[in-house]
Structures are given as C-alpha cells and as structure tokens.
Amino acid sequence: MTTETNRSPAAPPPPAPTAGSPAVPHRLILPTVLAGVFITTLDFFIVNVAIPSLQTDLKATASAIEWVVAGFGLAYGVGLITGGRLGDLYGRRKMFLLGLGLFTVASLFCGIAQSGGFLVFSRVLQGLAAALLAPQVLALLGTIFTGAARLKVFAGYGLAMGLAAVFGQLIGGLLIEADIAGWGWRSCFLVNLPLCLVIMALTVKVVPEARAEGRPKLDLLGVVVVTLALVALVLPLIEGREAGWPLWTWLSLGAFVVLTAAFVAIERSIAGKGGSPLVNISMFGDRAFVVGLACQLVFWMGQASFFLVLALYMQAGRGLSALEAGLLFAAIGAGYMYTSMNATKFAAKLGRQVLAVGGLLMAVGLAVLGITVARLGDGGSVAWLIPGLVIDGAGMGLAVAPLASTVLARVNPQYAGSASGVLTTGLQIGNSIGVAVIGVIFYNALGDAPDASAYAHAFDMGIVFLIGVAAVLALLVQALPRTNDGK
C-alpha cells in the first residue's frame, strides 16, 4: 500500500564532510554543540529570577526592566532566519563561533552594567548573538550525523533545550543565593564567560565545518524585509498587553501580513531567476515541514507562558523565594529528563504519535495541576503540586526532540541552515504569542488589587488555555505524513 510519505519528496543524503573533517563524528561534537544551545536558552529564562534585585541595584524604571526581558526575545526572534542563512553561506561552524564570541562579550556587558539602559542594550546584543548561534546547532547536527545517529542527536538537542528552560529558574536562584564574589544578580550573566570560552575552544578543536553547496549570495533585500516583518509581529506581542493594545499594535500586526506577502514574492522572484533566496519557499511545499513547523509554534505557545504564570503563582501567590520556586521547577525537570532521554526509543515504537502522546500527557498534567491549585488556593503544602508538574514535564520531554527531527528529516541539507532558522523562529514566535495570550487571561482574572487567593484563580484560568494548546498539538500531529512502516 502506498503511504502518505510518498507525497512528499525525500531529502537527498547529506553532503560529504568537508576536507579535514572526521569520517566518524568525534564524541565531543555533540556535547560541544549542544552546550551552545543550552547556554543561550538558559539566558532566556534565567533573567526572570534576577529582575527584583537588578531593578533595585540599578534603580531601573519599569519600562527598562520590561525591555531587559523583551529586548533579548525580540532580537533573538527577528534574527534567526538571517542567522541560519549566514551559516549556509559562510560556514555553520564559523557562524557558531562568531555567535558564541558575541554572546560572551554581551554577557560581560550585562554583568558590568551600571544602568538600566546599558543593560537593555547588552541584552539586545545577547539576543542577536543567540540568533546567529542557535540556527547553526540543528544545521550542524543535521549534516554531521546521519541515520539512527541523527535521531539520537536530535533527542539530545531537545534534552539540552528543555533542561535549560525548566532548570533556568533553579540555576538563577542558586547563583543569586550563593552571591559569588558579591556579584549577586550579575553572576547570572558572568557565569557565561568561562563556559563560552570552553565551548569555543572545543568547537575549534572537534567540530567540522559545514556549509551549503555552490556559491550562493546573501539576499540583502530579503534580510531587510523579513526582519521588518518579524519586528512588526513580535514587537506588539511583547508590548501590546502592557500598553493596553493601542492602535499602533494593530497597525503593526497588519504590516506583518503585508511584509510577509512581499517577502514571499521577493523570494520566489529570486529563486525563479536562479538566485539565492534567503528562504527557499519550496520548503513550504513539503507537508511534513509545514505541519511540523505548526506543531513547533503551538508547542512553544505553551512553554514560556506556563513558566510565567507558574512563577507568578508560586512567588506572588504562595510567597516562595526564587530559590524555593526554582526547586519546585525541578519536578518538571524530573519528568522531562526521563522521557527526553528515552525519546528515541519511544519514537521508534510510536512514530509520529509520540508527539500526540506528549501533548496528551501535558494536558493531563496541567489538568491535575489546575485541580490541585483550585483545592489549595493560597494555603496547603506546595508539595501537592509535584505530581502534576512531573506529568507535564514528561509530556514536554516526549515532544521537544521528535519535533526537531520530524521537521528537518525531509529538508534538503543544502537548506539546513535556513530551515533551522525558520524552525527556531517558530519557537520564538510561539513563545511570544503564548505569553501575550496568557498575559491577557491571567491579568484580567487577577484584577487590579489582587490578594494571594486571586493568584490561584488567575493561574487556573491560564491552565485552561494551556490545556487547549496541548490538545491542539495532539490533533495537529495527525496531519503529519506517515513513515513507510505506517507510523
């Protein structure tokens, strides 16, 4: 019987390793490259626990503090597609190293900042560096590793990214509590310096270069238009709720639609003339890529948004310190580690349905958590939250790694960098949309003068949205093409 996979052309085998690269990948390649995605993902989440102390220390305004978080996310989100293409053109290892170098400098600037304005500038620089680095990770792994090994390294990618997300608050709390050399919140940034230098040294030693075949050119017009389009989308999502959704936010979202249409037309025109488009639009003719990208966006809509409302409930609603809240986050990490470390085994048995099982597990865990919070309110032991958190974390672990492999497995290696940039952009846009939506739900339920019990009610309202997101993920998975064994 003909399977659905036959409707989507299979990607050709990856290009041969570049001259001087090992025939068998060095055992340190995987941990070295994954350390890059771990440290950049960590910095997206770790800053949340540092905000109270850095605001006091720098006497920063509320607007500046908001942009300490938003500036990183905005720069990261809008630069990913361009970062992926630069890796295609000039070498993925080279761009990975350049991104790490810029991230090191930006982390130093963050750690020595003496004003809110300079810290915001430094966080934007961090985001741009992360946007240059992050797409190279999936592109390098997808071209260096093949066959069954590729599935394992994608599982490792999901594990590294998820651990950075779920343990970010715990690591930040520990660093601030330790107060190394009196650095306080600054240690959350300065700890990056020795780590980045070690990763850079190992990258030079063990990671082979990889780039797209031929001599493509950089599509400067495409870079400008897609950057403007992503700013038009992400900026109102970040600022809209806090600003009360003024007219400019809706105009900006409308401009995103127009700019996206213009970008598609430009890329098709360049490709039709035999040029080198920033994004090869033909990738979107592959159902596996399109549906996988949609799954990626939906999955991440439920991640940053969940961590946000959980942290607010635990710290503002239950009075936990950053370290105590971080320790509770470890329950998510426990479930996540178990399933993500065994994701390849589960995927081999369940095929595409491993993503659906992950979505359903998250829905169950969130439902258990919501019922528990409804019963506890602002009293009782927070230990009762652990079962729901563990189940939710287990669902996350089943989804993250298979998402990456599902999308990239069918993409021509020549476009690995661009595809990785688009995929990771979907992650950032998903986070922004999720935070914007849950912010409206949570703060509307919280009211203008909330007491501790109001946080429990607002959290449960947010949980309803998150359960819906998990259910949509499980449904979207059914549109993915089957493999040859019918999975």
N, C-alpha and C positions, 0 to 999 in steps of 0.2 A: 504494500500500500504506500502511496506517495505521501510523504509527511509535509507538514507546513513549512519546514525549514527550506524545502526546495524552492519556495517562492522568493527567498532572499539569497542573493549570491554569496557564496562563501568567500572569505578573505583569502588571498594567496598567502603562502608561507612567508614568514618574516624574512627580511633581507639577511644575508650572511653577516657575521660580525665584522666590524671594521678591522683594518690591519692592526695587528698587535694585540687584539683582544683575545681572551682565552676561549678555547673551544667549549670547555665546561665552565660555567659561571663560578667565579670564586665564592667561597662560602661566606665571605664578609660582605658581598654585594648587597644582599637582601637587607640585613640589619642596618647597613650604612645608609641606603636609600630610604628605608622606612623611618629611620631616625629623623630625616628631614621633614617628612610629613607629620611625624609625631610632634616635633617642636613647634611647627607653625600652627597646627591645630590646637595645641596646648595654650598658645598665647592668645587664641581667640576666646578661650573660656576662662583662663586663669585670672584675667584682669578684674573680673567681677568681684572677687573677694578683696581686692586691693583698693577698690574705689573709696570706701569710707575713710581710710587712713590717708590716702594720697590727696583727697579733697581737703582734709584738714591741714595737711602738711604744706600743700601748695597754695592754700586759700583760693582754690579754683572755683569758678562760677558753675552753676548747674548746667549751663549750656556747654561749657568746656568739658565737664565730666561726661556729658552725653556723647560728645564727639570723641572722647578717649575710646569709647566702645565703637561708635558708629564710623569713625574715620578709618579704623582698621578694616571693618567689614565692607565699607564702600570701595576703598582702594583695592582690596582683595577681590571683590566680586567683579569689578569692571575690568580688571587687568588680566584675568585668567585666559581668555581666548587668545589675546595678543601674546601672552607669555607662552602658551602652547605652540603657537606658530613660530615664535622666535626659536624655540627648541628644534622644530622641524628644519629651520633654515640654517642655524649656526651651530647646532650640536646640542643634544639634550644634556650631556654631562657638563658642557661649558656653561649653559644657562642655569643648571642646577647649582654649580659652584658660584656663579655670579649672584644668584638669588640668595644663597647662604651668606655670601660676603656682605651683601647689602643688609640682610637681616641681622647680622652681627653688629654692624655699625648702628643700625636703627635701635637695636636693643640697648646698646651702650648709651645712646642719646636719651632713650626712655629712662634708663637708670640714673642718669645725672641731671634730669630735667629740674629746673628751678622755678618753672612757671607752668600754668595750665596750657597756655598757648604753645609753648615749646613741646610739651608732652603730646599734644594733639598732632603737631607736625611730625613728631617722631613715630607716632602710631600709624599715621598715613604712610610714612616711608616703610614701616614694617609691613603694612598691607600690600604695598607694591612689590616688595621683596618676596613676600609669600606667593603673590600671583605669578611671579617669574619662576619660582621654585616648584610649586605644587604640581603643575601640569607635567613636568618632566618626570615625576615619580612614576605615574602609571605608564607614561610613554617608554621610559627606560625598562620597567619591568616587563611590559608587553613585547618588547623587541629582544631583550636579552634572554628571557625564559620562554620555552615553548611547551606544548603538550600538557601533560599532567602537572609538570612543574609550574606552569603558568597559573593553573588553578590554585595551587598551594600558595604562590606568592601573592595572588590577589586576596586570598584569605588572610595572609599576613598584613596586607595593606589595610583591610577592614579592621583587623585587630588593633593595629597601631593607631589608626584614626579614632576608633571608638574608645580605646583606653585613655587617649589624650583628652577626649571630651568628657568622659564620665569621671575621670580622676583629677581633672583640672582644678576643681574647687578644693579638693583634698590637698593636692600638692601646694596650691597657693596658701591655704590655711597653715600648713606645716611650715612653709618658708617664712611667713609673717610671724608665726608663733616662735620660731627659732631665733628670729631677729639677728641673723648672721652679720657680724661686724657692725651692728647697729644700723643695718640698711633698711630694716622694716619692709615696707611695700616694694622698695626698689629691688630687693632680692628676686622678686618675681620676674624681673627683666634681666638683671645682671647675671643670673644663673645661666642664661642662654650663651654667654660669651665662651666659656670653656667648652661647652657642649658643641657649639657651632664649629669651633676651631678643630676639635677632634673629628667631627663629621667631614669637614673639608679635607683634612689630611688623609683620611681613609678613602674618600672619593677619588682623590688624585691617584692613590696607590692601586685601588682594586676595581673601580668602575670603568668599563669600556665606553668609548664614545659611540653615539648613535645619532643619525640624522636622516632626514628624508632623502630619497634618491633624486638624482638630477641636480639642476641648479636653479631652484625656484627663487623668486624675488619677493620682497616684503610688500604686501598690499597696503600702502600707506593710507589711501582713501578708505579702505575697509576698516583699518585700525581706528581712524578718526570717527567714522560713522557708528561702528559697533560700541566704541567707548561712550559716545554721546547717548546712544540708545540705552545702554546699561545704567548710566548715571540717571537718565530720565526715569528708569524703572525703580532702581534701588533707593535713590535719594528720598522720594516721597514715602516709600515703605518704611524707611528708617525714621523720618521726621514727621510723617503725617499725623499719627495719633497724638503725639506730644503737642503739635501745633494746632490741633483741632480740625485737621483736614481742610485747610483754606483752599481757595480757588487754584493757587499755583500747583498744588499737589495733583489735582485732577488734570490740569493742562499738561503737566509733566508726564503723567501716565498716557495721555493721548499722544503726546510727542513720541513716546516709546513705540507706539504702534506704527506711526508714520516712519520713524527712523528705521525700525526693523524691516518694513517693506522696502525702503530704499536700500538697506544693506543687502537684502536678498537679491534685488535687481542688479546691484553692483557686482556681487559675487558671481551671479550667473553670467553676466556680460564678460567678466574677466575670464571665467572658465571657457566660455564659448569662443573666445579669441585665442585660446591655448595658453593663457597666462597662469599665474599662481595666485588663486584667491586665498584670502585669509582663512576662510572656512569653506571646504568643498561641500556645496549644497547637496551634492549627490548622496552624501552620507545619510541625509534625511529621507532617502528613498528606501532605506533598509528598515523594515518594520521592527526588527529586534533593537536597533539603535534608538528609534523614536519612542517605542514603548518603554524601553529601559531607561531612557532619559526622563520620561514622565514619571516612572517609578522612583527614580533618584530624587526628583523635585518633591514629590509627595512625601517620600520617606523623611527627608530632611525638614519639611514643614513641621514635623512633629518633634524634632530634636531640640534645637536651641529654645524653642517655645516652651517645651516641657521643663528643661533645666531652669528656665527663667522663673516660671510660676512655682516650681518646687522649692527653689531657693528662697523666694519671697514668702511662701507659706512657712517654711522651716525657721527662717530668721526673723521675719516681722510678725508672723502669726504664732510661732511657738517660742520665740526668744532664744533660739540656739545661736551660738557663736559661729564664725566662719569655719573654724576647725571642727566643731561638733556637727555642723551641717555637712561638711566635707566627708566626715567619717560615715555619715548616713548614705551619702552618694556611693560609698564603696559597695553597698548592697547591689546597686545596679551593675557595678563593675564585676561582681562575683558571677552573676548570671551571664553577663556579656562575655566574660573570659571563657566560660565553659563552652558556650555554643560557638563562639567565633573561632576558638582553637580547633573545634571539630567541624567547622563549616564545610570543608571539602568532603568529609565523609557523609554528612547529611545531604549535600548537594548531589553526590554520586547516587544516593538512594532515591531522592525526591525530585531531582531535576529542577525545573523552574518553580515547582510548588514549594521549594524550600523558602522562597520569598513570601509566598502566601501564608505558610505556617508561621513565619516570623511576624507577619502583620497581625495574624490572629492571636499569637501569643502576646504581642504588645497590647492588643485590645483587651485581652483577659487580664493582664497585669494591671493596666490602667483602671479597669472596672473594679478590680479588687482594691486598688489604692483609693479610688474615689469613694467606695462604700466605707472603707476604713476611716478616711478623713471625715466623712459625714457623721460617723458614730463618735469619733474622738473630739471633733471640734477643736477647741483650743486647750483641751486637757487630755489626760491619759498619757501613757508611755509612747514615745515615738517609735519604739521597737516594733509596735504593731504594723508599722509601715513597711517593714523589711520584706515580708512575703510578696507583696505587690510589686515592690521595686526589683526584686530578684527575677520575677517572671517577666516584667517589662524589659529588663536588661537582657534576658535570654532571647527574647524576640528580636531585639536590636542586633544581637550577635549573629542571628540567622540571616539577617537582611543585608548588612553592610557589605561584606565581601562578595557574595554572589551578585550583587548589583553591579559592581565594577566589572566582573568577568563576563556577565551577560551582555553588557553594552559593548565592551571592547573586543570580545572574541571574534566578531564578524566584521570588524573595521579593517580596511587595508592598512598594513603597517606604515605605508607612506604618509598616512594622515593620522598616525597615532597621537602626535602632539596636539593637533587641532582637536581631535576627538576628546582627548583627555581634558583640554581646556574647556570645551563645551560641557563635558560631564561635570567637572568641578564647578563651573559656573552655575549649573543647575543646582548643585549643593548649596551655594551661597544664596542664590535667589530663593530657593526653598526655605532656607533659614529666615531670610528677610520677610517673606510672605507670612510664614508661620508666626513670627514674633509680632508682626503688625496685626494679624487677625486675633491672636490670643490676647494681645495687649488691650484691644477694644473690649473683648469679652470679660477679661479679668478685672480691668479697672472700672468698667461700668457696674459690674457686680459688687465691687469693693465699696463704691460710694465715696463721698467727699470727706467724711470723718470716720474712717474705719476703726473698729476695735479689733482685738485679737480674733474673735469669733468670725468677723467678716472675712478674714483671710481664708478661713476654711471653706466658706461658702463660695468665694471667688475662685478658689482653687478647683472646687468641684465643677463649677461652670466651665472652666478651662479644660478639665478632664473630658467632658462631653465632646468638645471639639477634637481633642486628641484621639479619642476612641474612633471618631468618624474618619480621621486621617488614616489610622491604621487599617480600618476596614476598606477604605478606597484602595490602599496599596494592595491588599489581598485580592481585590477584584481586578485591578489593572494587570496583575501578573497573568491572568487568564488570557490576555491578548498577546502574550509573548509567543513567538514561534516554538513549536515542539522540536526536540532534537530527533536524530534518526532512530533512537530507541523508544520514541513516543513520549518522552518525559518533557 
